[in-house]
Amino acid sequence: MDFVAVKWVGDNLSNSMIIERVFLRALSRKPNADELSRFLKIMAEADPKDPKSKQESIEDLVWAVLTSKEFVFNH
């Protein structure tokens, strides 16, 4: 996932677009409003001037989704 995170940071995708892409890839659905809101708050903590910080927030998002009950039991 590291390569994809680096590409998304380089492409200057918005946090909401990144969250949507992670959900679509991992869970085959878009995030609901509550999920999107929670993950947007978490990703907003990343330093916008530091690409490594944003990459790390994407990686944290991916791990959160991949360790969710929905992923573990449905995929």
Summary of the structure (lengths in Angstrom):
residues: 75
radius of gyration: 11.7
end to end distance: 17.6
largest distance: 37.3
contacts: 189
relative contact order: 0.18
helix: 73%
strand: 0%
